[in-house]
């Protein structure tokens, strides 16, 4: 006679629930173990980086290192990090620094800076005051594929001088399948020098903006190591649709420039300047130019402008030959070789 199933439906459901609970607990324990391993590996990587800098002669310290974010994140927070170059010419310190990552998505890091930082330079200390300063880096096999930096406000304060930036956005993206060519874009919605003259072109109360779109070719791909070490050499720069505004002056520029192994430039840069006469008059009125100097400069620039058919629109092509700046066949200046610090 056929077998009789004596298990009640309630017992079968209880058994299924126990099995499901066991699977859930086992999976949670496995994931927790993996998160702990990932967090410890990340901690070890940060500690090793600071140790490497100290081995190279840098002062590299922090008060505390924590890894949080379970279960979906592995976020590193450094308290009071500081760096100082062996020769003392460069240093950096901040109340904290955060590196934020998704634990299930490696190769994508977000870096968040505090509102105040301090840079030590050969010319003295500089304070960096910011709002919303953060960067994102996406990489694969240590090669940076794309990165961007943004800040609502970014002020650089040195003794008796301030440069105020707002709406800061910078981005770089590797152009595939090229080995070391990147598209670079920069936007500054506002540039101001509200306190004192900083250079001959930055005068009190003036505001400006900058937009540029360029293609950059390097001697090697950007890697995570190169960002904090030796940067690849710049080999070529092609920029399009670059526009700078400051006060009355509007400058549009395009160009293609190559650089030899010593950083000397070759190529052509086309410059179109609008409202340049008004800009000269404003510079004289603000005391940047001596009284009467703007008239003489206007005559010279007007003569250059007339070469393109108009004394009002300054439209000129600058040639670069091993760092020498040329207008036609005439040398008018020299730019130093471009080398990374």
C-alpha positions in Angstrom: 0.0 0.0 0.0 1.3 3.6 -0.7 3.3 5.5 1.8 1.5 8.1 3.8 3.0 11.5 4.3 2.6 12.3 8.0 4.4 15.7 7.8 2.0 18.5 8.4 2.1 21.7 6.1 3.0 23.7 9.2 6.1 21.6 9.8 7.2 21.9 6.2 6.9 25.6 6.3 8.9 25.8 9.6 11.7 23.7 8.1 11.8 26.0 5.0 11.9 29.1 7.1 14.8 27.6 9.2 16.8 26.8 6.0 16.1 30.3 4.6 17.2 31.9 7.9 20.4 29.8 7.9 21.2 30.9 4.4 20.6 34.6 5.3 22.7 34.4 8.4 25.5 32.6 6.5 25.5 35.2 3.7 25.5 38.0 6.2 28.4 36.5 8.1 30.3 36.0 4.8 29.7 39.5 3.7 30.6 40.9 7.1 33.9 39.0 6.9 34.6 40.3 3.4 33.8 43.9 4.5 36.2 43.6 7.4 38.9 42.2 5.1 38.3 45.1 2.6 38.4 47.7 5.4 41.6 46.3 6.9 43.2 46.1 3.4 42.3 49.8 2.8 43.6 50.8 6.2 46.9 48.9 5.4 47.2 50.7 2.0 46.8 54.1 3.6 49.3 53.3 6.3 51.8 52.0 3.8 51.5 55.1 1.6 52.3 57.4 4.6 55.2 55.0 5.5 56.5 55.3 1.9 56.5 59.1 2.1 58.4 59.0 5.4 60.9 56.6 3.8 61.5 59.2 1.0 62.3 61.9 3.6 58.9 63.5 3.9 57.2 64.4 7.1 53.9 62.5 6.7 51.6 62.2 9.7 48.0 62.0 11.0 46.4 61.8 14.4 43.9 59.1 13.7 42.7 56.8 10.8 39.3 55.3 10.8 37.4 53.1 8.3 33.6 53.2 8.5 30.6 52.7 6.3 29.4 49.2 6.8 27.7 47.6 5.0 27.8 49.4 1.6 30.8 51.7 2.0 34.4 51.7 3.0 35.1 55.3 4.0 38.5 56.4 5.3 38.8 59.5 7.5 42.2 60.9 8.4 42.3 63.3 11.3 44.8 66.2 11.2 46.8 64.8 8.2 50.0 66.7 7.3 52.7 66.5 4.7 56.0 68.3 4.4 58.6 68.0 1.7 62.2 67.0 2.6 63.5 70.5 1.6 60.6 72.2 3.5 59.6 74.1 0.3 56.1 72.5 0.2 53.7 71.4 2.9 50.0 70.7 3.4 47.8 70.2 6.5 44.1 70.0 7.2 41.7 69.2 10.0 40.7 66.0 8.2 40.6 64.3 4.8 38.0 61.8 3.6 38.2 59.1 0.9 34.8 57.6 0.2 34.3 54.4 -1.8 31.5 51.8 -2.4 32.5 48.5 -0.9 31.0 46.6 -3.8 32.4 48.9 -6.5 36.2 49.1 -6.5 38.0 51.6 -8.6 35.9 54.6 -7.8 37.0 57.0 -5.1 35.5 60.3 -3.9 37.8 62.6 -2.0 36.3 65.3 0.3 38.3 68.2 1.7 37.4 70.3 4.7 36.5 74.0 4.4 39.9 75.1 5.6 43.4 73.9 4.5 46.9 75.2 4.8 49.6 75.1 2.1 53.2 75.9 2.9 55.1 77.3 -0.2 58.5 78.8 -0.8 56.8 82.2 -0.7 55.1 81.5 2.7 51.8 80.0 3.9 48.6 80.1 1.9 45.1 79.4 3.3 42.6 77.5 1.1 39.0 78.3 2.1 36.3 76.4 0.3 32.8 75.2 0.2 31.9 71.8 -1.3 35.5 71.0 -2.5 35.6 67.3 -3.6 37.0 65.2 -6.4 36.1 61.9 -8.0 38.6 59.4 -9.5 37.6 56.3 -11.6 40.5 54.0 -12.3 41.1 50.5 -13.7 44.3 48.5 -13.1 45.7 51.7 -11.4 45.2 53.7 -14.7 43.0 56.7 -14.2 40.1 56.6 -16.7 38.4 59.9 -15.6 38.4 62.4 -12.8 36.7 65.6 -11.9 37.0 68.3 -9.2 34.4 70.7 -8.1 33.9 73.5 -5.6 31.1 76.0 -5.0 33.7 78.4 -3.6 37.5 78.2 -3.6 39.4 81.1 -2.1 43.2 81.2 -2.0 44.5 83.6 0.7 48.2 84.6 0.9 49.6 87.5 2.9 47.9 90.7 1.7 46.3 89.0 -1.3 43.2 86.9 -2.0 42.0 85.2 -5.2 38.4 84.2 -5.0 36.9 81.5 -7.3 33.3 80.3 -7.5 31.7 77.6 -9.6 34.9 75.6 -10.0 34.7 72.5 -12.3 37.6 70.6 -13.8 37.5 67.2 -15.5 39.8 64.9 -17.3 38.9 61.8 -19.2 41.0 59.2 -21.0 40.3 59.0 -24.8 40.1 55.3 -25.7 41.8 53.5 -27.3 44.7 56.0 -27.2 47.3 55.2 -24.6 48.0 58.5 -22.9 45.6 61.1 -24.5 43.0 62.9 -22.4 40.2 65.4 -22.8 40.5 68.2 -20.3 37.8 70.8 -19.4 37.9 73.6 -17.0 35.2 76.1 -16.0 35.5 79.0 -13.5 32.2 80.8 -13.2 33.7 83.7 -11.3 37.2 84.9 -10.7 37.9 87.9 -8.4 40.7 89.7 -6.6 38.7 91.7 -4.1 41.4 92.9 -1.8 44.6 94.1 -3.6 46.2 93.8 -7.0 47.6 90.3 -7.5 49.1 90.8 -10.9 48.9 93.4 -13.6 45.7 91.8 -14.9 43.9 91.2 -11.6 42.7 94.4 -10.1 40.5 95.1 -7.1 36.8 94.7 -7.7 37.2 93.0 -11.0 35.4 89.8 -11.8 36.0 87.3 -14.5 35.3 83.8 -15.8 37.2 81.1 -17.7 36.1 78.2 -20.0 38.5 75.9 -21.8 38.2 72.6 -23.6 41.4 70.8 -24.6 43.1 67.6 -25.6 46.2 66.7 -23.7 48.8 64.1 -24.7 51.2 62.8 -22.1 54.3 60.6 -22.2 52.5 57.9 -20.2 49.0 57.3 -18.9 48.0 58.9 -15.6 48.0 56.5 -12.7 47.2 56.7 -9.0 50.9 56.6 -8.2 51.8 59.4 -10.7 49.3 61.8 -9.1 51.4 61.8 -5.9 54.7 61.1 -7.6 56.3 61.9 -10.9 53.8 63.1 -13.4 54.1 62.1 -17.0 55.7 64.7 -19.3 53.3 66.9 -21.4 53.9 66.1 -25.1 51.1 68.0 -26.9 48.2 70.3 -26.1 45.3 71.2 -28.4 42.7 73.5 -27.0 39.5 74.7 -28.5 36.8 77.2 -27.5 38.9 78.7 -24.7 37.5 82.0 -23.4 38.6 84.2 -20.6 36.8 87.2 -19.2 38.2 89.7 -16.7 36.5 93.1 -16.2 35.9 94.5 -19.7 38.5 92.3 -21.4 37.3 89.2 -23.3 39.9 86.9 -24.8 39.1 83.9 -27.1 41.9 81.6 -28.0 42.7 78.3 -29.9 45.9 76.6 -30.5 48.0 73.5 -31.0 51.3 73.2 -29.2 53.8 70.4 -28.9 56.6 70.1 -26.3 60.0 68.5 -26.6 61.8 66.4 -24.0 63.0 69.6 -22.3 59.5 71.2 -22.2 60.2 73.8 -25.0 57.0 74.7 -26.9 56.4 74.6 -30.7 53.1 75.5 -32.4 50.6 78.3 -33.0 48.2 80.1 -30.8 45.4 82.3 -32.2 44.2 85.1 -29.9 41.2 87.3 -30.4 40.7 90.1 -27.8 37.6 92.2 -27.4 37.3 95.5 -25.5 41.0 95.6 -25.1 41.1 99.4 -25.2 38.6 99.7 -22.4 40.6 97.1 -20.4 43.8 99.2 -20.8 41.9 102.3 -19.6 40.5 100.5 -16.6 44.0 99.2 -15.7 45.3 102.7 -15.7 42.4 104.0 -13.7 43.0 101.3 -11.1 46.7 102.2 -10.8 48.0 99.0 -12.4 49.5 101.0 -15.3 51.2 104.4 -14.8 49.3 107.5 -15.9 49.4 107.9 -19.7 50.8 104.4 -20.3 47.6 103.0 -21.7 47.8 105.4 -24.6 51.2 104.2 -25.7 50.2 100.5 -25.3 47.0 101.2 -27.2 49.0 102.5 -30.1 51.3 99.5 -30.2 48.4 97.0 -29.9 46.4 99.0 -32.4 49.3 98.6 -34.9 49.3 94.8 -34.2 45.6 94.7 -34.6 45.8 96.5 -38.0 47.9 93.6 -39.3 44.6 91.6 -39.3 42.7 94.4 -41.0 41.2 96.3 -38.1 42.7 98.6 -35.3 39.8 97.8 -33.0 39.7 94.0 -33.0 42.9 92.5 -31.8 43.2 89.2 -33.7 46.7 87.8 -33.8 48.4 84.5 -34.3 51.4 83.8 -32.1 54.0 81.4 -33.3 56.1 79.3 -30.8 59.5 78.1 -31.8 61.5 76.3 -29.1 59.9 78.7 -26.5 60.4 81.9 -28.6 57.1 83.8 -29.1 56.7 85.2 -32.6 54.3 87.5 -34.4 55.0 86.7 -38.0 58.8 86.6 -38.3 59.3 89.0 -35.3 60.3 87.5 -31.9 58.3 89.3 -29.2 59.1 87.2 -26.1 60.2 84.0 -24.5 58.3 81.4 -22.4 60.3 79.2 -20.1 60.3 75.4 -20.7 57.3 73.7 -19.2 58.3 71.1 -16.6 56.4 69.7 -13.7 57.6 70.6 -10.2 
